[in-house]
Amino acid sequence: MPAASTILVVEDDAIVRMLIVDVLEELEFQVLEAADAGEALTVVQDTAQVIDLMMTDVGLPDMDGKQLATKVRELRATLPILFASGYAENIDVPAGMQVIAKPFSIDQLRDKVKSML
């Protein structure tokens, strides 16, 4: 059986982050967590850490999700990035990145993640 894909979840709201992590772990993904962009960049800069997808909130306290995505892509040019936003219809995302609208169902999250991997 192939190793589970690893997803980095970046979400500043601890309860929302916990729920997303729990759902992804139930779907048998390996999950890394970051509460803000700074923590996320530390994880991404760890070259030994395998990351197959980054899921980030758009509204983060230290820099927004799109700024984070730009910095992450400087380090890992092909990493798929999934933005989660309550304002998904207003987000213009670069190639290789997608958006899921909050609130989302477990099935919507599963389908979106699997399509990106």
N, CA, C and O atoms as a Tinker XYZ file with bonds, in Angstrom:
   468  protein
     1  N      0.853000   -1.187000    0.000000    73     2
     2  CA     0.000000    0.000000    0.000000    64     1     3
     3  C      0.893000    1.243000    0.000000    63     2     4     5
     4  O      1.826000    1.328000    0.799000    81     3
     5  N      0.621000    2.209000   -0.886000    73     3     6
     6  CA     1.467000    3.401000   -0.943000    64     5     7
     7  C      1.331000    4.244000    0.321000    63     6     8     9
     8  O      0.307000    4.214000    1.003000    81     7
     9  N      2.384000    4.991000    0.611000    73     7    10
    10  CA     2.362000    5.872000    1.778000    64     9    11
    11  C      1.289000    6.943000    1.594000    63    10    12    13
    12  O      1.002000    7.374000    0.477000    81    11
    13  N      0.714000    7.354000    2.701000    73    11    14
    14  CA    -0.323000    8.387000    2.654000    64    13    15
    15  C      0.294000    9.717000    2.238000    63    14    16    17
    16  O      1.434000   10.024000    2.588000    81    15
    17  N     -0.462000   10.490000    1.497000    73    15    18
    18  CA    -0.019000   11.833000    1.120000    64    17    19
    19  C      0.012000   12.717000    2.363000    63    18    20    21
    20  O     -0.770000   12.538000    3.297000    81    19
    21  N      0.937000   13.674000    2.348000    73    19    22
    22  CA     1.093000   14.580000    3.479000    64    21    23
    23  C      0.566000   15.960000    3.108000    63    22    24    25
    24  O      0.933000   16.526000    2.077000    81    23
    25  N     -0.298000   16.489000    3.962000    73    23    26
    26  CA    -0.930000   17.785000    3.737000    64    25    27
    27  C     -0.546000   18.726000    4.869000    63    26    28    29
    28  O     -0.668000   18.384000    6.045000    81    27
    29  N     -0.082000   19.913000    4.499000    73    27    30
    30  CA     0.201000   20.969000    5.472000    64    29    31
    31  C     -1.034000   21.852000    5.560000    63    30    32    33
    32  O     -1.441000   22.448000    4.563000    81    31
    33  N     -1.634000   21.942000    6.741000    73    31    34
    34  CA    -2.818000   22.759000    6.977000    64    33    35
    35  C     -2.395000   24.029000    7.703000    63    34    36    37
    36  O     -1.825000   23.975000    8.793000    81    35
    37  N     -2.683000   25.180000    7.080000    73    35    38
    38  CA    -2.340000   26.475000    7.665000    64    37    39
    39  C     -3.648000   27.209000    7.969000    63    38    40    41
    40  O     -4.365000   27.626000    7.060000    81    39
    41  N     -3.941000   27.358000    9.254000    73    39    42
    42  CA    -5.213000   27.960000    9.686000    64    41    43
    43  C     -4.986000   28.590000   11.051000    63    42    44    45
    44  O     -4.532000   27.915000   11.975000    81    43
    45  N     -5.298000   29.879000   11.191000    73    43    46
    46  CA    -5.054000   30.566000   12.457000    64    45    47
    47  C     -6.119000   30.295000   13.515000    63    46    48    49
    48  O     -5.853000   30.456000   14.706000    81    47
    49  N     -7.307000   29.890000   13.109000    73    47    50
    50  CA    -8.365000   29.565000   14.069000    64    49    51
    51  C     -8.145000   28.126000   14.545000    63    50    52    53
    52  O     -8.302000   27.180000   13.773000    81    51
    53  N     -7.781000   27.969000   15.822000    73    51    54
    54  CA    -7.412000   26.654000   16.354000    64    53    55
    55  C     -8.528000   25.622000   16.210000    63    54    56    57
    56  O     -8.251000   24.457000   15.923000    81    55
    57  N     -9.763000   26.021000   16.400000    73    55    58
    58  CA   -10.886000   25.074000   16.308000    64    57    59
    59  C    -11.084000   24.626000   14.863000    63    58    60    61
    60  O    -11.270000   23.439000   14.596000    81    59
    61  N    -11.046000   25.568000   13.943000    73    59    62
    62  CA   -11.198000   25.225000   12.522000    64    61    63
    63  C    -10.040000   24.322000   12.086000    63    62    64    65
    64  O    -10.249000   23.329000   11.389000    81    63
    65  N     -8.819000   24.674000   12.502000    73    63    66
    66  CA    -7.645000   23.868000   12.145000    64    65    67
    67  C     -7.810000   22.448000   12.676000    63    66    68    69
    68  O     -7.555000   21.485000   11.953000    81    67
    69  N     -8.237000   22.310000   13.937000    73    67    70
    70  CA    -8.416000   20.998000   14.539000    64    69    71
    71  C     -9.440000   20.173000   13.753000    63    70    72    73
    72  O     -9.226000   18.985000   13.511000    81    71
    73  N    -10.540000   20.797000   13.360000    73    71    74
    74  CA   -11.573000   20.082000   12.604000    64    73    75
    75  C    -11.049000   19.612000   11.254000    63    74    76    77
    76  O    -11.288000   18.472000   10.856000    81    75
    77  N    -10.333000   20.489000   10.545000    73    75    78
    78  CA    -9.789000   20.118000    9.239000    64    77    79
    79  C     -8.778000   18.985000    9.389000    63    78    80    81
    80  O     -8.797000   18.022000    8.623000    81    79
    81  N     -7.897000   19.107000   10.378000    73    79    82
    82  CA    -6.891000   18.063000   10.621000    64    81    83
    83  C     -7.577000   16.740000   10.936000    63    82    84    85
    84  O     -7.195000   15.705000   10.389000    81    83
    85  N     -8.578000   16.753000   11.803000    73    83    86
    86  CA    -9.295000   15.528000   12.159000    64    85    87
    87  C     -9.916000   14.871000   10.928000    63    86    88    89
    88  O     -9.818000   13.656000   10.752000    81    87
    89  N    -10.552000   15.670000   10.082000    73    87    90
    90  CA   -11.187000   15.127000    8.875000    64    89    91
    91  C    -10.132000   14.515000    7.949000    63    90    92    93
    92  O    -10.307000   13.401000    7.455000    81    91
    93  N     -9.047000   15.241000    7.717000    73    91    94
    94  CA    -8.004000   14.731000    6.820000    64    93    95
    95  C     -7.360000   13.462000    7.375000    63    94    96    97
    96  O     -7.045000   12.545000    6.617000    81    95
    97  N     -7.162000   13.405000    8.692000    73    95    98
    98  CA    -6.600000   12.195000    9.287000    64    97    99
    99  C     -7.571000   11.021000    9.177000    63    98   100   101
   100  O     -7.145000    9.886000    8.964000    81    99
   101  N     -8.877000   11.284000    9.319000    73    99   102
   102  CA    -9.872000   10.225000    9.126000    64   101   103
   103  C     -9.859000    9.709000    7.697000    63   102   104   105
   104  O    -10.159000    8.543000    7.443000    81   103
   105  N     -9.507000   10.597000    6.759000    73   103   106
   106  CA    -9.401000   10.216000    5.345000    64   105   107
   107  C     -8.042000    9.580000    5.041000    63   106   108   109
   108  O     -7.713000    9.312000    3.885000    81   107
   109  N     -7.263000    9.344000    6.094000    73   107   110
   110  CA    -5.977000    8.643000    6.049000    64   109   111
   111  C     -4.853000    9.423000    5.387000    63   110   112   113
   112  O     -3.956000    8.835000    4.783000    81   111
   113  N     -4.899000   10.750000    5.499000    73   111   114
   114  CA    -3.778000   11.579000    5.082000    64   113   115
   115  C     -2.879000   11.818000    6.290000    63   114   116   117
   116  O     -3.340000   11.816000    7.431000    81   115
   117  N     -1.591000   12.025000    6.026000    73   115   118
   118  CA    -0.671000   12.504000    7.053000    64   117   119
   119  C     -0.853000   14.016000    7.089000    63   118   120   121
   120  O     -0.943000   14.644000    6.035000    81   119
   121  N     -0.910000   14.611000    8.269000    73   119   122
   122  CA    -1.198000   16.035000    8.355000    64   121   123
   123  C     -0.153000   16.749000    9.208000    63   122   124   125
   124  O      0.207000   16.297000   10.295000    81   123
   125  N      0.321000   17.874000    8.681000    73   123   126
   126  CA     1.176000   18.797000    9.411000    64   125   127
   127  C      0.343000   20.040000    9.662000    63   126   128   129
   128  O     -0.526000   20.378000    8.859000    81   127
   129  N      0.600000   20.729000   10.777000    73   127   130
   130  CA    -0.205000   21.899000   11.128000    64   129   131
   131  C      0.651000   23.138000   11.306000    63   130   132   133
   132  O      1.792000   23.066000   11.763000    81   131
   133  N      0.079000   24.282000   10.937000    73   131   134
   134  CA     0.705000   25.576000   11.205000    64   133   135
   135  C     -0.400000   26.565000   11.527000    63   134   136   137
   136  O     -1.436000   26.591000   10.864000    81   135
   137  N     -0.169000   27.388000   12.564000    73   135   138
   138  CA    -1.166000   28.367000   12.994000    64   137   139
   139  C     -1.052000   29.689000   12.246000    63   138   140   141
   140  O     -1.952000   30.527000   12.302000    81   139
   141  N      0.072000   29.867000   11.542000    73   139   142
   142  CA     0.252000   31.109000   10.786000    64   141   143
   143  C      1.275000   30.890000    9.675000    63   142   144   145
   144  O      1.858000   29.812000    9.562000    81   143
   145  N      1.487000   31.909000    8.866000    73   143   146
   146  CA     2.387000   31.792000    7.719000    64   145   147
   147  C      3.826000   31.536000    8.151000    63   146   148   149
   148  O      4.550000   30.789000    7.494000    81   147
   149  N      4.240000   32.151000    9.249000    73   147   150
   150  CA     5.602000   31.940000    9.737000    64   149   151
   151  C      5.871000   30.486000   10.068000    63   150   152   153
   152  O      6.903000   29.936000    9.683000    81   151
   153  N      4.940000   29.858000   10.785000    73   151   154
   154  CA     5.083000   28.435000   11.109000    64   153   155
   155  C      5.080000   27.600000    9.835000    63   154   156   157
   156  O      5.853000   26.650000    9.708000    81   155
   157  N      4.215000   27.950000    8.897000    73   155   158
   158  CA     4.128000   27.205000    7.639000    64   157   159
   159  C      5.445000   27.275000    6.873000    63   158   160   161
   160  O      5.918000   26.267000    6.349000    81   159
   161  N      6.031000   28.460000    6.812000    73   159   162
   162  CA     7.299000   28.606000    6.094000    64   161   163
   163  C      8.407000   27.797000    6.752000    63   162   164   165
   164  O      9.268000   27.252000    6.060000    81   163
   165  N      8.397000   27.712000    8.079000    73   163   166
   166  CA     9.388000   26.893000    8.783000    64   165   167
   167  C      9.253000   25.435000    8.370000    63   166   168   169
   168  O     10.254000   24.763000    8.124000    81   167
   169  N      8.021000   24.944000    8.294000    73   167   170
   170  CA     7.783000   23.553000    7.886000    64   169   171
   171  C      8.237000   23.350000    6.439000    63   170   172   173
   172  O      8.917000   22.370000    6.135000    81   171
   173  N      7.868000   24.258000    5.561000    73   171   174
   174  CA     8.205000   24.128000    4.141000    64   173   175
   175  C      9.717000   24.209000    3.921000    63   174   176   177
   176  O     10.250000   23.542000    3.034000    81   175
   177  N     10.403000   25.014000    4.714000    73   175   178
   178  CA    11.851000   25.160000    4.568000    64   177   179
   179  C     12.610000   23.927000    5.032000    63   178   180   181
   180  O     13.785000   23.775000    4.699000    81   179
   181  N     11.974000   23.046000    5.791000    73   179   182
   182  CA    12.591000   21.802000    6.223000    64   181   183
   183  C     12.630000   20.864000    5.015000    63   182   184   185
   184  O     11.647000   20.191000    4.704000    81   183
   185  N     13.766000   20.832000    4.350000    73   183   186
   186  CA    13.865000   20.095000    3.086000    64   185   187
   187  C     13.656000   18.597000    3.247000    63   186   188   189
   188  O     13.367000   17.910000    2.267000    81   187
   189  N     13.797000   18.078000    4.463000    73   187   190
   190  CA    13.579000   16.648000    4.688000    64   189   191
   191  C     12.089000   16.310000    4.774000    63   190   192   193
   192  O     11.707000   15.145000    4.665000    81   191
   193  N     11.257000   17.325000    4.969000    73   191   194
   194  CA     9.821000   17.101000    5.159000    64   193   195
   195  C      9.105000   16.980000    3.811000    63   194   196   197
   196  O      9.130000   17.901000    2.994000    81   195
   197  N      8.474000   15.837000    3.598000    73   195   198
   198  CA     7.692000   15.643000    2.382000    64   197   199
   199  C      6.332000   16.315000    2.570000    63   198   200   201
   200  O      5.650000   16.078000    3.567000    81   199
   201  N      5.946000   17.146000    1.619000    73   199   202
   202  CA     4.623000   17.780000    1.626000    64   201   203
   203  C      4.046000   17.614000    0.229000    63   202   204   205
   204  O      4.672000   17.997000   -0.760000    81   203
   205  N      2.853000   17.043000    0.154000    73   203   206
   206  CA     2.227000   16.803000   -1.139000    64   205   207
   207  C      1.217000   17.882000   -1.517000    63   206   208   209
   208  O      0.894000   18.056000   -2.692000    81   207
   209  N      0.713000   18.615000   -0.498000    73   207   210
   210  CA    -0.296000   19.644000   -0.717000    64   209   211
   211  C     -0.288000   20.585000    0.478000    63   210   212   213
   212  O     -0.134000   20.151000    1.619000    81   211
   213  N     -0.454000   21.874000    0.210000    73   211   214
   214  CA    -0.642000   22.827000    1.301000    64   213   215
   215  C     -2.053000   23.379000    1.193000    63   214   216   217
   216  O     -2.472000   23.850000    0.136000    81   215
   217  N     -2.778000   23.316000    2.300000    73   215   218
   218  CA    -4.108000   23.910000    2.390000    64   217   219
   219  C     -4.010000   25.087000    3.337000    63   218   220   221
   220  O     -3.647000   24.921000    4.502000    81   219
   221  N     -4.333000   26.278000    2.847000    73   219   222
   222  CA    -4.182000   27.462000    3.681000    64   221   223
   223  C     -5.422000   28.335000    3.677000    63   222   224   225
   224  O     -6.104000   28.481000    2.663000    81   223
   225  N     -5.696000   28.910000    4.834000    73   223   226
   226  CA    -6.721000   29.933000    4.945000    64   225   227
   227  C     -6.213000   31.150000    4.175000    63   226   228   229
   228  O     -5.006000   31.384000    4.112000    81   227
   229  N     -7.109000   31.909000    3.601000    73   227   230
   230  CA    -6.702000   33.126000    2.893000    64   229   231
   231  C     -6.384000   34.228000    3.896000    63   230   232   233
   232  O     -5.407000   34.957000    3.724000    81   231
   233  N     -7.199000   34.357000    4.944000    73   231   234
   234  CA    -7.020000   35.424000    5.915000    64   233   235
   235  C     -6.189000   34.983000    7.104000    63   234   236   237
   236  O     -6.728000   34.493000    8.096000    81   235
   237  N     -4.880000   35.154000    7.008000    73   235   238
   238  CA    -3.973000   34.829000    8.109000    64   237   239
   239  C     -3.494000   36.119000    8.760000    63   238   240   241
   240  O     -3.465000   37.160000    8.104000    81   239
   241  N     -3.120000   36.075000   10.031000    73   239   242
   242  CA    -2.765000   37.314000   10.737000    64   241   243
   243  C     -1.448000   37.953000   10.298000    63   242   244   245
   244  O     -1.345000   39.179000   10.285000    81   243
   245  N     -0.442000   37.157000    9.939000    73   243   246
   246  CA     0.868000   37.729000    9.653000    64   245   247
   247  C      1.102000   38.044000    8.177000    63   246   248   249
   248  O      1.836000   38.978000    7.855000    81   247
   249  N      0.504000   37.298000    7.305000    73   247   250
   250  CA     0.503000   37.590000    5.865000    64   249   251
   251  C     -0.659000   36.802000    5.294000    63   250   252   253
   252  O     -1.038000   35.772000    5.851000    81   251
   253  N     -1.233000   37.266000    4.193000    73   251   254
   254  CA    -2.401000   36.533000    3.696000    64   253   255
   255  C     -1.958000   35.263000    2.965000    63   254   256   257
   256  O     -0.782000   35.077000    2.653000    81   255
   257  N     -2.926000   34.411000    2.707000    73   255   258
   258  CA    -2.642000   33.118000    2.097000    64   257   259
   259  C     -1.975000   33.213000    0.735000    63   258   260   261
   260  O     -1.144000   32.373000    0.389000    81   259
   261  N     -2.333000   34.230000   -0.039000    73   259   262
   262  CA    -1.715000   34.375000   -1.361000    64   261   263
   263  C     -0.251000   34.784000   -1.239000    63   262   264   265
   264  O      0.582000   34.331000   -2.023000    81   263
   265  N      0.071000   35.634000   -0.269000    73   263   266
   266  CA     1.479000   35.998000   -0.038000    64   265   267
   267  C      2.268000   34.771000    0.426000    63   266   268   269
   268  O      3.399000   34.547000   -0.005000    81   267
   269  N      1.657000   33.984000    1.306000    73   267   270
   270  CA     2.285000   32.749000    1.758000    64   269   271
   271  C      2.534000   31.822000    0.575000    63   270   272   273
   272  O      3.622000   31.261000    0.441000    81   271
   273  N      1.534000   31.662000   -0.280000    73   271   274
   274  CA     1.671000   30.781000   -1.445000    64   273   275
   275  C      2.832000   31.219000   -2.332000    63   274   276   277
   276  O      3.579000   30.382000   -2.840000    81   275
   277  N      2.982000   32.520000   -2.517000    73   275   278
   278  CA     4.089000   33.036000   -3.333000    64   277   279
   279  C      5.432000   32.639000   -2.727000    63   278   280   281
   280  O      6.331000   32.194000   -3.440000    81   279
   281  N      5.566000   32.801000   -1.414000    73   279   282
   282  CA     6.827000   32.445000   -0.736000    64   281   283
   283  C      7.069000   30.938000   -0.771000    63   282   284   285
   284  O      8.200000   30.491000   -0.966000    81   283
   285  N      6.007000   30.159000   -0.583000    73   283   286
   286  CA     6.133000   28.700000   -0.616000    64   285   287
   287  C      6.561000   28.235000   -1.998000    63   286   288   289
   288  O      7.402000   27.344000   -2.121000    81   287
   289  N      5.995000   28.822000   -3.026000    73   287   290
   290  CA     6.345000   28.433000   -4.393000    64   289   291
   291  C      7.796000   28.786000   -4.747000    63   290   292   293
   292  O      8.376000   28.174000   -5.644000    81   291
   293  N      8.383000   29.761000   -4.055000    73   291   294
   294  CA     9.805000   30.059000   -4.254000    64   293   295
   295  C     10.661000   28.901000   -3.744000    63   294   296   297
   296  O     11.761000   28.669000   -4.246000    81   295
   297  N     10.153000   28.176000   -2.743000    73   295   298
   298  CA    10.876000   27.058000   -2.143000    64   297   299
   299  C     10.519000   25.718000   -2.788000    63   298   300   301
   300  O     11.374000   24.851000   -2.963000    81   299
   301  N      9.252000   25.570000   -3.132000    73   299   302
   302  CA     8.752000   24.318000   -3.724000    64   301   303
   303  C      7.835000   24.693000   -4.887000    63   302   304   305
   304  O      6.622000   24.834000   -4.733000    81   303
   305  N      8.448000   24.844000   -6.035000    73   303   306
   306  CA     7.779000   25.443000   -7.196000    64   305   307
   307  C      6.527000   24.706000   -7.670000    63   306   308   309
   308  O      5.636000   25.328000   -8.249000    81   307
   309  N      6.441000   23.416000   -7.441000    73   307   310
   310  CA     5.316000   22.650000   -7.980000    64   309   311
   311  C      4.307000   22.210000   -6.922000    63   310   312   313
   312  O      3.379000   21.461000   -7.226000    81   311
   313  N      4.482000   22.670000   -5.680000    73   311   314
   314  CA     3.584000   22.233000   -4.614000    64   313   315
   315  C      2.154000   22.703000   -4.880000    63   314   316   317
   316  O      1.923000   23.904000   -5.025000    81   315
   317  N      1.188000   21.778000   -4.946000    73   315   318
   318  CA    -0.207000   22.190000   -5.106000    64   317   319
   319  C     -0.676000   22.942000   -3.852000    63   318   320   321
   320  O     -0.347000   22.563000   -2.727000    81   319
   321  N     -1.438000   23.997000   -4.066000    73   319   322
   322  CA    -1.918000   24.816000   -2.958000    64   321   323
   323  C     -3.429000   24.974000   -3.062000    63   322   324   325
   324  O     -3.966000   25.326000   -4.113000    81   323
   325  N     -4.103000   24.702000   -1.939000    73   323   326
   326  CA    -5.554000   24.822000   -1.844000    64   325   327
   327  C     -5.873000   25.929000   -0.848000    63   326   328   329
   328  O     -5.503000   25.854000    0.324000    81   327
   329  N     -6.567000   26.957000   -1.333000    73   327   330
   330  CA    -7.001000   28.046000   -0.459000    64   329   331
   331  C     -8.381000   27.721000    0.079000    63   330   332   333
   332  O     -9.237000   27.219000   -0.649000    81   331
   333  N     -8.599000   28.012000    1.371000    73   331   334
   334  CA    -9.919000   27.879000    1.983000    64   333   335
   335  C    -10.377000   29.287000    2.341000    63   334   336   337
   336  O     -9.668000   30.027000    3.023000    81   335
   337  N    -11.571000   29.648000    1.875000    73   335   338
   338  CA   -12.033000   31.013000    2.117000    64   337   339
   339  C    -13.549000   31.085000    2.171000    63   338   340   341
   340  O    -14.255000   30.372000    1.458000    81   339
   341  N    -14.020000   31.957000    3.024000    73   339   342
   342  CA   -15.443000   32.259000    3.062000    64   341   343
   343  C    -15.848000   33.191000    1.930000    63   342   344   345
   344  O    -17.032000   33.452000    1.717000    81   343
   345  N    -14.855000   33.685000    1.211000    73   343   346
   346  CA   -15.096000   34.626000    0.107000    64   345   347
   347  C    -14.502000   34.077000   -1.176000    63   346   348   349
   348  O    -13.875000   34.811000   -1.939000    81   347
   349  N    -14.700000   32.775000   -1.418000    73   347   350
   350  CA   -14.032000   32.073000   -2.519000    64   349   351
   351  C    -14.319000   32.677000   -3.886000    63   350   352   353
   352  O    -13.464000   32.630000   -4.771000    81   351
   353  N    -15.502000   33.242000   -4.072000    73   351   354
   354  CA   -15.840000   33.773000   -5.391000    64   353   355
   355  C    -15.026000   35.020000   -5.738000    63   354   356   357
   356  O    -14.996000   35.437000   -6.896000    81   355
   357  N    -14.378000   35.607000   -4.759000    73   355   358
   358  CA   -13.602000   36.827000   -4.985000    64   357   359
   359  C    -12.105000   36.580000   -5.102000    63   358   360   361
   360  O    -11.326000   37.532000   -5.135000    81   359
   361  N    -11.694000   35.332000   -5.163000    73   359   362
   362  CA   -10.266000   35.019000   -5.163000    64   361   363
   363  C     -9.810000   34.608000   -6.559000    63   362   364   365
   364  O    -10.380000   33.710000   -7.180000    81   363
   365  N     -8.775000   35.283000   -7.033000    73   363   366
   366  CA    -8.134000   34.944000   -8.294000    64   365   367
   367  C     -6.861000   34.190000   -7.937000    63   366   368   369
   368  O     -5.977000   34.749000   -7.288000    81   367
   369  N     -6.751000   32.933000   -8.347000    73   367   370
   370  CA    -5.596000   32.134000   -7.950000    64   369   371
   371  C     -4.727000   31.761000   -9.146000    63   370   372   373
   372  O     -5.238000   31.527000  -10.241000    81   371
   373  N     -3.418000   31.707000   -8.935000    73   371   374
   374  CA    -2.488000   31.317000   -9.991000    64   373   375
   375  C     -2.634000   29.841000  -10.361000    63   374   376   377
   376  O     -3.316000   29.083000   -9.671000    81   375
   377  N     -1.997000   29.451000  -11.439000    73   375   378
   378  CA    -2.014000   28.065000  -11.903000    64   377   379
   379  C     -1.488000   27.133000  -10.818000    63   378   380   381
   380  O     -0.572000   27.484000  -10.074000    81   379
   381  N     -2.076000   25.946000  -10.737000    73   379   382
   382  CA    -1.650000   24.968000   -9.750000    64   381   383
   383  C     -2.233000   25.190000   -8.377000    63   382   384   385
   384  O     -1.906000   24.476000   -7.429000    81   383
   385  N     -3.103000   26.188000   -8.269000    73   383   386
   386  CA    -3.738000   26.486000   -6.989000    64   385   387
   387  C     -5.249000   26.479000   -7.189000    63   386   388   389
   388  O     -5.748000   26.862000   -8.248000    81   387
   389  N     -5.965000   26.042000   -6.171000    73   387   390
   390  CA    -7.415000   25.997000   -6.243000    64   389   391
   391  C     -8.009000   26.565000   -4.961000    63   390   392   393
   392  O     -7.298000   26.828000   -3.991000    81   391
   393  N     -9.335000   26.749000   -4.978000    73   391   394
   394  CA   -10.039000   27.328000   -3.838000    64   393   395
   395  C    -11.181000   26.406000   -3.436000    63   394   396   397
   396  O    -11.856000   25.826000   -4.287000    81   395
   397  N    -11.388000   26.277000   -2.126000    73   395   398
   398  CA   -12.580000   25.618000   -1.600000    64   397   399
   399  C    -13.276000   26.635000   -0.702000    63   398   400   401
   400  O    -12.642000   27.286000    0.129000    81   399
   401  N    -14.583000   26.761000   -0.881000    73   399   402
   402  CA   -15.357000   27.762000   -0.138000    64   401   403
   403  C    -15.735000   27.231000    1.238000    63   402   404   405
   404  O    -16.218000   26.107000    1.378000    81   403
   405  N    -15.505000   28.066000    2.256000    73   403   406
   406  CA   -15.975000   27.758000    3.610000    64   405   407
   407  C    -17.410000   28.228000    3.736000    63   406   408   409
   408  O    -17.751000   29.268000    3.173000    81   407
   409  N    -18.249000   27.527000    4.432000    73   407   410
   410  CA   -17.996000   26.210000    5.009000    64   409   411
   411  C    -18.069000   25.127000    3.930000    63   410   412   413
   412  O    -18.810000   25.267000    2.957000    81   411
   413  N    -17.310000   24.063000    4.100000    73   411   414
   414  CA   -17.324000   22.965000    3.147000    64   413   415
   415  C    -17.643000   21.674000    3.883000    63   414   416   417
   416  O    -17.410000   21.553000    5.086000    81   415
   417  N    -18.177000   20.719000    3.146000    73   415   418
   418  CA   -18.506000   19.415000    3.737000    64   417   419
   419  C    -17.269000   18.517000    3.705000    63   418   420   421
   420  O    -16.293000   18.803000    3.013000    81   419
   421  N    -17.332000   17.447000    4.455000    73   419   422
   422  CA   -16.255000   16.457000    4.443000    64   421   423
   423  C    -16.079000   15.915000    3.029000    63   422   424   425
   424  O    -14.952000   15.757000    2.558000    81   423
   425  N    -17.185000   15.631000    2.352000    73   423   426
   426  CA   -17.109000   15.098000    0.988000    64   425   427
   427  C    -16.475000   16.105000    0.029000    63   426   428   429
   428  O    -15.674000   15.723000   -0.824000    81   427
   429  N    -16.824000   17.387000    0.162000    73   427   430
   430  CA   -16.230000   18.408000   -0.704000    64   429   431
   431  C    -14.726000   18.499000   -0.470000    63   430   432   433
   432  O    -13.952000   18.599000   -1.422000    81   431
   433  N    -14.314000   18.464000    0.790000    73   431   434
   434  CA   -12.893000   18.535000    1.109000    64   433   435
   435  C    -12.165000   17.314000    0.556000    63   434   436   437
   436  O    -11.121000   17.444000   -0.083000    81   435
   437  N    -12.710000   16.143000    0.800000    73   435   438
   438  CA   -12.090000   14.906000    0.294000    64   437   439
   439  C    -11.929000   14.951000   -1.219000    63   438   440   441
   440  O    -10.854000   14.658000   -1.742000    81   439
   441  N    -12.996000   15.317000   -1.919000    73   439   442
   442  CA   -12.958000   15.329000   -3.382000    64   441   443
   443  C    -11.959000   16.355000   -3.916000    63   442   444   445
   444  O    -11.226000   16.076000   -4.865000    81   443
   445  N    -11.932000   17.529000   -3.313000    73   443   446
   446  CA   -11.016000   18.583000   -3.763000    64   445   447
   447  C     -9.571000   18.166000   -3.549000    63   446   448   449
   448  O     -8.737000   18.306000   -4.444000    81   447
   449  N     -9.277000   17.652000   -2.358000    73   447   450
   450  CA    -7.905000   17.226000   -2.051000    64   449   451
   451  C     -7.465000   16.099000   -2.974000    63   450   452   453
   452  O     -6.369000   16.144000   -3.532000    81   451
   453  N     -8.302000   15.106000   -3.136000    73   451   454
   454  CA    -7.942000   13.961000   -3.999000    64   453   455
   455  C     -7.743000   14.417000   -5.441000    63   454   456   457
   456  O     -6.863000   13.901000   -6.130000    81   455
   457  N     -8.541000   15.369000   -5.908000    73   455   458
   458  CA    -8.378000   15.849000   -7.299000    64   457   459
   459  C     -7.062000   16.591000   -7.482000    63   458   460   461
   460  O     -6.490000   16.591000   -8.572000    81   459
   461  N     -6.585000   17.222000   -6.420000    73   459   462
   462  CA    -5.337000   17.994000   -6.514000    64   461   463
   463  C     -4.105000   17.112000   -6.366000    63   462   464   465
   464  O     -3.022000   17.477000   -6.825000    81   463
   465  N     -4.261000   15.961000   -5.732000    73   463   466
   466  CA    -3.130000   15.044000   -5.550000    64   465   467
   467  C     -3.010000   14.110000   -6.739000    63   466   468
   468  O     -2.117000   13.264000   -6.771000    81   467
